[in-house]
Amino acid sequence: MNGGPNGSRDDAEDDRDGTGDGTGDDSAGRFEFGPEREPVDGSSTDAGTERDSRTDAETVRRADDSRIEVDLPDGHEASEPPESDPGFDPSESGPEPGPGAVRNWSLLAVALAVAAFATAAFTFATHDDPAPVAGVAGLGVAFAALAVLPRFGRPTLLEGLAAGWLEHRRYVRFSIGLFAFGTVVGVVLLLAGVNLLELIAELLEEGLFPELEDGEFQLTATFFIRNNSQPFLLSIVGALSLGLLTAFLMVFNGVIVGNVAAAVGGEIGVGYIVAGIAPHGIFELPALFIAAGVGFRLLYRFGERVFGSRDAFVTKPYLYRTLAFAVFGWLLLVLAAFVEAYVTPELLELLFADQFAGTAEPGPSFP
C-alpha cells in the first residue's frame, strides 16, 4: 500500500480510521467495492511519485477488472408490456413459422372478416330476421379482432395458427386427395347409372327425414352448423379408429359431391353447380379438410410415440397450436353455414329464376 501524507504507514492507517489530522485521503468514510487503494502523495520525491503513480495505475486497473456493473432499465421501459409471452412458444417442438407468417394470417383474417360483414349486409337486404344478421356480424368482429392482435403486441395466437398449419399441412393435403378421389368415384358411379340425387329424392318421399316434411321447416344457419359440425368432429375423433373413419368421411363426401354435381350439371348446366357450391364451399370444404388433417396428425403422433421416435404424445405447445387450428376451422364452418343458408339460395334464385319458374324452391345447393 502507498504511504500516507507524511510517508508514514501509521499516519495513513490513522486517516483511514478517522483518527488522523484530516490531511490524508478526502474519501475517508466512503465504501467502495473492489481492491483497496490508498491515495498518492503529491509531496513525495520524484522517484516515489513515479513509483506511487505506477502502483496506483496498477491498483486502478485491478479494481476495474474486478468491478461489477449492472445496467438497470429505467421505469418507463420496464413498464412497457412485452410484444408476446416470452415464456411460451407455440412452435416449440414443432415447425418454426417464417418471418411473414403472422402477417399472412392477419391478412387472411381480414379477408374472412370482410366476407362475414358482406354476408351480414346481404342477409339484412334479403331477410327480415335480424338474428342471422347479428350472428354473422359478430363472427366478422371475431375475425377482425384476430387480424389486429399483432397491432397490440399480442401475436401469439396468430403464431399458433401459423405453426398449426405448418404441422398439419401435409395431412390436410392428404385429406384433399381423399376427397378428390371420392369425387372421381362419384362421377364414375353416375356414368355407371348410379344417381345419388334420385336416391336422396326417394328417401325424402319415404319419410326418412321427417323434419324436412314440416311445412314450417327452414334451412337456417343453425341447421347447417349443427349438421356440419358432426362430420367435422367425427373427422378429428376418427383418429381413434386408426384413421379409418376420417378417411371414410373424406371419400364419402367426395362421392356425394361428385355424383350430385355431375347429375345436376348435366341437367341444368355447369353455371348452376358453380353458383351452388362456390359461395359456401370455399369455407366449408377447407374446414372439413382441417378437421381431417388434425385427426390424421393425431394418429401419426401416436404412432411415433408407440414406436419410440417421440418422447411425448402431446405437449402444451402442440395442444395450443392444434386447438387454435381446429377452432379456426370450425369458425370457417360457421361462416359457411350462414352463407349456405342466406346467400347461396338467393343467388340460385336470382341467376336461375327461369329454370325454376314453376317451383317453390330454387333447387338444391351443394355440398
N, C-alpha and C positions, 0 to 999 in steps of 0.2 A: 504493500500500500504506500501511497505517497506521504511525504511529511506534511506537518501542519504549517501554520503561518510562520512559525519560528524554526522550521525544520525539525521540530520535535514530535515524535510519535505520541508522546503523552499529551501534548497540547491538542493534537488532532483528536485524540480519543476524548479529551475533556470537551472539545467543541461538539463532538457527536453526542456526548452525554448531556449536553446543555450546561456544563459547568465551566466552560472556557470563558474567555473575555469577549466573545461575540465577534471577533475579527476573523474567524475562520469561514467555513462553508456557510453561505447565507441560505442554504436549503435545509438547515437542520430542522428536524421535526417533520420533514416530508418523507413519505414512504414511497419507495419505488420497487417494482418487481424486476428481478434480474440481478446480475452480479453487482456487488457494491463497488462504488467508485469514489475516490476522495478527490478534492479539488486540487488544482495545480497552483503552486506558489509562484506568484508573479515576481517576488523579490529574490528568488533563488539565483544562483550563478548560471551562466550560460550553459555550462555542461549539464548542471542539474535541471535547468529548464528544458534543454533538448531531451534529456533522459525522461523527465516527467511528461513532456508532451508526447514522446513516443509511447511511453507506458499508458498515458491517458488515452491515446488513439486506439491502442490495442484493447484497453478496457471497454471503450465505447463500442468497438467492433464486436467484442464478445457479448456485450449487452444487447446489441442489435440482433445478433444471431439467436439469442435466447428469448427475445421479446415475442409475445403472443399478441397478435392484432385480431380483433373481432369486428367485422362490419355489420352493423345493425341497420335494417331499413327504417326509414322514418315512418311516422304514424300514418301518413296518407297512403303510402304504398302498401303497408301491411294490412290496411283495412279494405283494400280492393278485393273483390271476390275473384277466385281463380277462374280461368276460362272453362275448365272441366274438372271433374273429380280426379285429383292426382292419384288417389288410392285405388282406382278401379279402371281397368282397361277392358272394354267389351271384346277386343280382338285377341285377348290373351289366350294362348293355347290354340289359336286359330289363325286364319289368313289375315294379313295386315292390309287394310284398305289403302288405296292410293291417295295422293295429296288432294285430288279433286273429287273424291268420293262424297264427302259431306255436301259439297256444292251441287253435285248432280242429284243427290237425293232431295236436297232442298228445292231444286227446280222441278223435280217430279211431284213433290208435294204441292207446289204452286199450281201445276197443271191440273192435279186432281181437285184442288180447291176451286179452280175456275170451272171445271166440269160439274162439280156439285152445285155451285151457285147458278150455273146456266140451267141445270136440271130444275132447280127451285124456281127460277124465273119462268121456264116453260110450263111447269106444273101449275104455277099461280095463274098463268094466262089461259090454261085449258081446263082447270078443275076448280070447283067451288070449295073443296075441302081444304082448310088451312093446315091441317095436321101434317100431311106429307110435305108440304112446303117448309114448315118449320123443321121437320125431321131432316130433310136433305140439306137445308141451310145450316143446321147445326153440324152436320157432317163436314160441310165445307169449312166451317170455322175450325174444326179439329185439324183438318189438313193444313189450313193456313197457319195455325199455331205451330204445327210440326215444322213448317217451312221456315219460320222466323226464329226458331230456337237458337241457331248459331249467332244471330244478331244480339242475343242477350247473354252470350258467353256460355251457352249450355248445349254443345253439340253432341253430348254423349249418346242420346237416343238415335240420332242420325248415324253416328259412328257404329252403333249396334246394328242398325239396319244394313249399313254397307258391309259390315263383317258377316252378317247373317246371309246376305245374298252371295258373297264370295264363297261361303262354306256350303251353301245349298245349290248353287247354280248348276253343277253337274247333274244333280238329282232332279232338279226342275226340268232340265233339258231332256233327261231320260223320260220323265213323265209326259213331256210334249211328244216325244217319239212314240210312246204307247198310245196316246190319243190319236196321233196321225195314223198309226197302224189300224186302230179301230175305225177311223173314218173311211179308210180304204176298204176295210171289210164290209162296212155298211153299204158302200156303193156297189160292191160286188154282189152282196145279197140282193140288192134291188135289181140288178141285172139278171140275177138268177130267179127272179119272180117273187121275192120276199119283200112285201111292202109293209114296213112297220107302222106307217101312218094309218093304213087301213086297219091294222091290228089294234091300234090305240082307239080308233073310232068304234070298233066292235066292243072293246072293253067298256067304253063310255055308255054304249047302248045297253050293255048287260048290267049296268049299275054298280060296277066295281069301285066307282069314285062317287059316292052319294053326295059329297059336299059340292061337286060340280053341277049337280042336278038342281040345286036350290036356286030358285029364280032370283033371290037377292044376293047370291054369291058374287063377289067381285075379286078380280086378281089384283090385290093390293101389294104394297111393298112388304107388309108384314107376312103375307102368304109366301112370297118368294124368299124372304130372309129365313123363315122357318124351314122351308123345304130345301133350300140350297145349303143351309148350314149342316144338314145331316150328312150329305156326301163329303162336305168339307172336313168335318170332324172324323168321319169314318176313314178318310184318306190318311189322317195322321195316326189314328188308333190302329190302322191296318198294319203298322209295324209289328204288332203283337202276333199277327198271323204270318210272320216271316215275309211280309210284303205282298202276300198273295191277294188280300182284299184290296189293297191300294192299287195294285196292277189291274185287277178286275174292274174296278171303278173307272180307271182311266180308259181302258179299252172299251168298256160298255158305253160310256158317254160318247166316245168317238163313233161307235157303231150307230147310236141313235142319231147323232148329228149328221153323219154322212148319209145314212139311209133316208131320213126325213128330208134333208136339204136337197138331195138328188131327186126325190119324188116330187116335192113342191116346185123345185126349179124346172123340172121337165114339164109341168102343167102350166105354171104361171110365168116363169122367167127367172133369170139369174138376179135381176134387179130386186125382186121381192126377197130373195134369200139374203142379199147384202143388207137390205133395209131391216130385215127381221132378225139378223144376227149381230151385225156390227155395232149398233149403238150400245147395247149392254154386254155383248160378248167380249169386247176389248177389256172389260173389267172382270167379268165373271170367269172367263177361262184362265187368265193369269192367276186368279185367286185359287182356283182348283189345282192348278199346277204347283203353286206354292205349298198348298197343304200336302200334296203327294210328295213333293220334294222333302218336306220336313219328315214325313213318315219314312221314306227310304233312307234318309240320313240317320235317323234314329236306329234303324235296323243295322246300318253299316257300322255305326259306332259301337253298337252292342257286339257285333261280330269281332271288331277289333279288340274289345275288352276280353271276350271269351278266348281268343287266340293269343292274348298276351302282348299285342302290339300297342296297346293303350293302357295307361296306368289307371285311369278313372273313366267310367262310362259317361258321367255327366260332371260338369264343373259349373261354378257360378257364372263365369263369363259365357259359357256355352248356353246355359239356360236363359240368360239375359238376351243374347242376340237371337236365339231361336224363338223365344216368346215374342220379342219385338217383331220379328219377321212374320210369324204366324198371325199376330194381331193385325199387322198391316195388310196381310192377305184377306183377313176376314172383313176389314173395312172396305176393301175393294169389292167384296161380295155384297156388302150392304149398299154401296153405291150402285152396283149393277142391278140390285133389286128395285131401287127407285126408278132407274132408267127403264127397266123392263116393264114396270107397272104403269108408268105415266108418260113415257116418251115413245117407246117402240110402237105401241098400238096406235098412237096418234099419227106417227109418221106413216105407218102402213095404210091407215085410212085416208090420209092426205094424198099419198102418192099413188095408191091403187084403188081409189074410190070406184072407178068404172068397173073393175073386175068383181067387186063385191057390192054392186048396186042393189041387189035384192036381198042381201043378208043382213042380219043384226050385228054380226061381229066381222071385223076385217080379216079374220083368219089367224092361224097360229103363228106365234113368234118362237124363235129358237135361241139357244138350245132349251 
